[in-house]
């Protein structure tokens, strides 16, 4: 077990929740990747149109 996994089990194991602590190891990377994807999508594909300087 890596250090990150060990500490994540310590941190999230104390939180009473309906899901198991192992499920958090799958949710956090998916959440991180989705936030990164949507931020890149907004930056490159839906970028705000800037006014031209007169």
Secondary structure, DSSP 8 states (H G I E B T S, - for coil): --HHHHHHHHHHHSS--SS-HHHHHHHHHHHHHHHHHHHHHHHHTS--------
